[in-house]
Amino acid sequence: MPDCPICGKPLESPMVKCSSCNAELHRACAKRTMGKSYCKDCYKQAKKQARFERMVQHEALGREKPGRMW
């Protein structure tokens, strides 16, 4: 049985796959953002992409940053 790339322990249920590289890992070892699971290596890029998508959504809706009054 393969080992988890994060903790090195044998993979057992519950398991998830990284949404980016498809590596199998324990659910507890996975990082989540925007409803998807990622391994430690892919999480940084996914978090950056999620932040960019939120910024685009806010700009499309014409929202200002909270706390700014003009």
NUTOR-484050 format. One record per residue (C-alpha): x, y, z; residue in one letter; residue number from 1. Coordinates in steps of 0.05 Angstrom, whole numbers. Each point is the difference from the previous one (the first is absolute). Layout:
<pts>
east:X	north:Y	up:Z	rest:a	nr:NUM
...
</pts>
This chain:
<pts>
east:0	north:0	up:0	rest:m	nr:1
east:28	north:69	up:-18	rest:p	nr:2
east:20	north:51	up:53	rest:d	nr:3
east:-29	north:70	up:9	rest:c	nr:4
east:47	north:51	up:-32	rest:p	nr:5
east:-12	north:48	up:58	rest:i	nr:6
east:6	north:-42	up:64	rest:c	nr:7
east:33	north:-63	up:-28	rest:g	nr:8
east:-50	north:-47	up:33	rest:k	nr:9
east:-36	north:-54	up:-40	rest:p	nr:10
east:-62	north:25	up:-35	rest:l	nr:11
east:-66	north:-21	up:32	rest:e	nr:12
east:-70	north:26	up:-6	rest:s	nr:13
east:-21	north:55	up:-1	rest:p	nr:14
east:44	north:22	up:-58	rest:m	nr:15
east:-5	north:57	up:-49	rest:v	nr:16
east:36	north:17	up:-65	rest:k	nr:17
east:35	north:66	up:-11	rest:c	nr:18
east:-41	north:41	up:-49	rest:s	nr:19
east:63	north:22	up:-36	rest:s	nr:20
east:49	north:-58	up:-3	rest:c	nr:21
east:-48	north:-58	up:17	rest:n	nr:22
east:45	north:-25	up:56	rest:a	nr:23
east:-38	north:-43	up:51	rest:e	nr:24
east:6	north:23	up:72	rest:l	nr:25
east:-36	north:-5	up:67	rest:h	nr:26
east:-59	north:48	up:7	rest:r	nr:27
east:33	north:28	up:64	rest:a	nr:28
east:64	north:14	up:-38	rest:c	nr:29
east:-34	north:38	up:-57	rest:a	nr:30
east:-8	north:75	up:-3	rest:k	nr:31
east:-66	north:28	up:-25	rest:r	nr:32
east:-17	north:64	up:-37	rest:t	nr:33
east:-61	north:17	up:-43	rest:m	nr:34
east:-31	north:-68	up:16	rest:g	nr:35
east:58	north:-41	up:-29	rest:k	nr:36
east:55	north:-41	up:34	rest:s	nr:37
east:74	north:11	up:-15	rest:y	nr:38
east:66	north:-30	up:22	rest:c	nr:39
east:49	north:45	up:36	rest:k	nr:40
east:39	north:15	up:-63	rest:d	nr:41
east:-60	north:20	up:-43	rest:c	nr:42
east:-37	north:38	up:55	rest:y	nr:43
east:43	north:63	up:-6	rest:k	nr:44
east:-16	north:9	up:-73	rest:q	nr:45
east:-74	north:-18	up:10	rest:a	nr:46
east:-6	north:51	up:56	rest:k	nr:47
east:31	north:53	up:-45	rest:k	nr:48
east:-49	north:-17	up:-56	rest:q	nr:49
east:-60	north:1	up:48	rest:a	nr:50
east:21	north:70	up:24	rest:r	nr:51
east:4	north:24	up:-72	rest:f	nr:52
east:-69	north:-29	up:-16	rest:e	nr:53
east:-31	north:35	up:60	rest:r	nr:54
east:32	north:66	up:-21	rest:m	nr:55
east:-29	north:-7	up:-70	rest:v	nr:56
east:-69	north:-16	up:28	rest:q	nr:57
east:1	north:61	up:45	rest:h	nr:58
east:22	north:45	up:-57	rest:e	nr:59
east:-54	north:-28	up:-46	rest:a	nr:60
east:-53	north:15	up:52	rest:l	nr:61
east:27	north:70	up:10	rest:g	nr:62
east:15	north:-9	up:73	rest:r	nr:63
east:49	north:44	up:38	rest:e	nr:64
east:45	north:-25	up:55	rest:k	nr:65
east:-36	north:-5	up:67	rest:p	nr:66
east:8	north:61	up:44	rest:g	nr:67
east:10	north:50	up:-56	rest:r	nr:68
east:-51	north:55	up:-3	rest:m	nr:69
east:1	north:47	up:-60	rest:w	nr:70
</pts>
